């Protein structure tokens, strides 16, 4: 009998994979927005997506913003934000409570794992919103950033032939 290797995927692995997926998808949408010349509201939605990702990151790093961040929409900034998230996931216990204030001053707290999952889901939600806007105006040239496509790109899926 041959031996088999058991691969264990941890919650941190899944969160890191979600953040990496977000970078892959965000890079494609940024390139599309830059190349297509599409204006508002698409750019504002993408700016919101990246601003929120940055706000949650700053809260986790202990530097909560008082107003929504407006990060520069460049590939280098997308990579920087992603790398910082990946380091945080490695360094932070998933059950750690993160205290923060909403922009209206209301105090809240959320566990780090839930906050990270929110960042991942929030990005997916708004990229879907961008896709819907494209379709509504008859533009089918938008990037396909479905996570199933990413599974093939990242080596986690393959066709059976």
C-alpha positions in Angstrom: 0.0 0.0 0.0 1.3 3.4 -0.9 1.4 6.2 1.7 -0.7 9.3 1.3 0.1 12.8 2.4 -2.6 14.6 4.3 -2.8 18.3 3.5 -4.4 20.5 6.2 -5.8 23.8 5.1 -6.1 26.2 8.0 -8.5 29.1 8.5 -5.5 31.4 8.1 -4.7 29.7 4.8 -8.2 30.3 3.5 -8.2 34.0 4.6 -4.8 34.5 2.9 -6.1 32.8 -0.2 -9.1 35.2 -0.2 -6.9 38.2 0.1 -4.7 36.9 -2.7 -7.8 36.3 -4.8 -8.8 39.9 -4.1 -5.5 41.2 -5.4 -5.8 39.2 -8.6 -9.3 40.4 -9.2 -8.6 44.0 -8.3 -5.6 44.2 -10.6 -7.9 43.1 -13.5 -10.5 45.6 -12.7 -8.0 48.4 -12.3 -6.5 47.6 -15.7 -10.0 47.5 -17.2 -11.0 50.8 -15.7 -7.7 52.4 -16.8 -7.8 51.0 -20.4 -11.5 51.4 -21.0 -11.6 55.1 -19.9 -14.8 54.3 -18.0 -15.6 57.1 -15.5 -18.2 57.4 -12.8 -19.8 55.7 -11.0 -17.4 52.8 -11.7 -14.2 54.5 -10.5 -16.0 55.7 -7.4 -17.1 52.2 -6.6 -13.6 50.8 -7.1 -12.2 53.7 -5.0 -14.7 52.8 -2.3 -13.7 49.2 -2.4 -10.0 50.0 -2.0 -10.7 52.7 0.6 -12.7 50.3 2.7 -10.0 47.6 2.4 -7.4 50.2 3.6 -9.7 51.4 6.4 -10.1 47.9 7.9 -6.3 47.3 7.5 -5.5 50.5 9.3 -7.9 49.6 12.1 -6.2 46.2 12.5 -2.8 47.9 12.5 -3.8 50.2 15.3 -4.1 53.3 13.2 -7.8 53.8 12.7 -8.7 56.5 10.1 -11.1 59.3 11.1 -12.3 59.6 7.6 -12.5 57.1 4.7 -9.1 56.6 3.1 -8.6 57.4 -0.6 -5.7 55.3 -1.6 -4.1 56.0 -5.0 -5.4 53.5 -7.5 -2.2 52.0 -8.8 -0.9 48.4 -9.0 1.9 49.2 -6.5 -0.7 50.4 -3.9 -2.9 47.3 -4.5 0.2 45.1 -3.9 1.2 47.0 -0.8 -2.2 46.7 0.8 -2.3 43.0 0.0 1.1 42.4 1.5 0.2 44.2 4.7 -3.0 42.1 5.0 -1.0 38.9 4.5 1.5 39.9 7.2 -1.4 40.7 9.5 -3.0 37.3 9.0 0.3 35.6 9.8 0.8 37.7 12.9 -2.7 37.9 14.4 -4.7 35.4 16.3 -8.0 35.0 14.5 -10.0 35.4 17.7 -8.4 38.7 18.5 -11.0 41.4 19.1 -10.4 44.6 17.1 -11.9 47.7 18.7 -12.8 50.5 16.2 -15.1 53.4 15.8 -17.3 53.9 12.8 -17.0 57.2 11.0 -20.0 58.5 12.9 -18.2 57.8 16.2 -20.1 54.7 17.2 -17.7 52.3 19.0 -17.6 48.7 17.8 -15.5 45.6 18.0 -15.1 42.6 15.7 -13.0 39.5 15.7 -10.0 39.7 13.4 -11.2 36.6 11.4 -14.6 38.1 10.8 -13.1 41.5 9.8 -10.8 39.9 7.3 -13.6 37.8 5.9 -15.7 41.0 5.6 -12.9 42.6 3.6 -12.8 39.7 1.2 -16.6 39.6 0.8 -16.9 43.3 0.4 -14.5 43.3 -2.5 -16.4 40.5 -4.2 -19.6 42.3 -3.7 -18.4 45.6 -5.3 -16.6 43.9 -8.2 -20.0 42.2 -8.9 -21.6 45.6 -8.8 -19.1 46.9 -11.4 -19.9 43.9 -13.6 -23.6 44.7 -13.4 -23.0 48.3 -14.4 -21.0 47.2 -17.4 -23.7 44.8 -18.5 -26.4 47.5 -18.0 -24.6 49.7 -20.5 -24.0 46.9 -22.9 -20.3 46.5 -22.2 -19.3 42.8 -22.2 -15.5 43.6 -22.2 -15.2 43.6 -18.4 -12.8 41.1 -16.7 -14.2 37.7 -15.5 -13.0 37.7 -11.9 -15.1 34.8 -10.6 -13.4 32.9 -7.9 -13.8 29.7 -10.0 -11.7 31.4 -12.8 -9.1 32.2 -10.1 -9.0 28.6 -9.0 -7.8 27.7 -12.5 -5.3 30.6 -12.6 -3.9 29.7 -9.2 -3.5 26.0 -9.8 -6.4 24.9 -7.6 -8.6 23.6 -10.5 -7.8 21.9 -13.8 -9.8 20.5 -16.6 -10.3 16.8 -17.0 -9.6 15.7 -20.5 
